[in-house]
Amino acid sequence: MSKSVLIIAPNSFAPIGVTGMEAPFQVATKTKHLASLSNLNRLFNYDMSGATLDNGMKQLNPMAGYYLESFLRQHNYDAHALFNWHKEDIEQALQIDPIAIAFSTTYVISPEMLASCLATLRETVHDIPIIVGGPYVWKQTMAVNRYDATTIERLKEFDADVTADFLFSPNAQPVLRDAIYVANEFGEHTMLKVLQMIEQGHTDINSLSTINNLVLSLPNGSWHLTEWAQEPVDVNKDYTRWDLVDSIPDMVPIRASIGCPYRCRFCDYIELHPKVIMRSPQSLIEEIQLAKQRGRTIFNFIDDNIFLSKKRIGEITTMIREHEMGIYWGGFFRVDRVDETNIENIYESGCRYGYCGIESADVSMIKRIRKGCKPEELFRGINLCTQAGIHPMLTFIVGFPGETQQTLDVTTSFINRLEVNHRSYPSYHAYPLYVSPITSIDSLEYRQEYNLKGRYVSWSHDTMNYEEAVSKWAPYLFKQINNVPYDYYGNDGGEWLGMEKRNQAFRARNALTKSFLNAESDDQVQYSFSQLYQVLHKDDQATTVPSWHDYLADRKDQPGQKLVSLKPTAQ
């Protein structure tokens, strides 16, 4: 029997028509790419066809695909990872004759989303066993085990029905039952045992039930959770072997730690990994060198928070500099941990960008969120980054319990005060609140305090509901911000423009976005487009400006047209 395994780790859910979770304030090109400065520069000056456009970090391949490919190959499986998974891609990949499909749920956020994924897969892979694992499965398993019977009944008073809206519900769609679920904080060693059982031809419930860390659908409609067991994972040894994978991305995903010591109330990752585990500097060096041997010098740290402490900042940045790694990198980090004592080391180690969760600049909201920082610390860290030449991509939550126009005004004032006349610049995203079932805001106590009802993207509390956050308050926040650009997934660049023209371009695109958002006339949109065109065109005195229709997508795909369609379900 073949020992091939096909790994599917989606970098996009376009094949099933699923939208993103951020508020949609990004202009789209005619080819449906992001209208980032770099893409517009290509369109206006070099290639109107759009063939060379890309979406930056919006569709980064999940590290899980590469890690599982190298992990399985170390265990004598002919594993191949697939990230683009349209039907023709899957059909091509099936030529390896896999004994199983391993599906990663890194970016999955709902049962409906997973059901659509599995239904799409089944159309092509037919009766090949599908093993589903990753963060989403572990979250759902934790949710099932979190509440006792009394609490489950009490939560129904707040429109949070554990038995109805979870993956392992008695009412789960049939396509969800036709999979083998690996439920563990890690899971790769459990997957090995499942593959061994498949090789032996034993895929029946009785055989699979002998394996720990599985969730299996039973004929009577119930779900069976096998006994949980710790996996023998050593983060200093179990990392992606970049010398073993088929291909390596231009931006290499790497993980320096697991877990986060902060306890933000909206975050479910702190529940997934309650214990902080840090890799040694030597282990990181070994992995970086493997990727460098294949010509890669840009790394994306996918840690929940790479800046766990100022001491950890020093360890990582000093390691990179002392070993003269010669790399550029970025990742998720707490910008309030950045100060005058470490910013030089951070920049000189190669850091050029960061994903920084700000959430709110209002003191009362920061306290409710349990962010554990002060607005002045955030402000200082952001401006130090941009002054040094680091691009902080800031994220804000709209609609956390207690949110009002007044708290949003504090946040917009904070954003507008950020410095844009530095070597680099800040950008931001606005995310409507997403209520995850294993976070502290999902608790009965917190629901009672703020009258929080519902879950996921169907919620309400004393001061706001989801629809208002999406259709009213996220646009309200965007319209108040003038100089700081909305983030285009790190794809703006703009270094070739210089600071002054870069900021002119950001302001012009902001005005164009607001023209779409306000449903202005074609003439008004054309005027806004012409301002942007003249800033970015290599002949900045161009007297003839083409129609915006020649370069940009139709109105139905522009900001303002999909403000209430953010729910993560298939369209």
Disulfide bonds with the S-S distance in Angstrom:
none
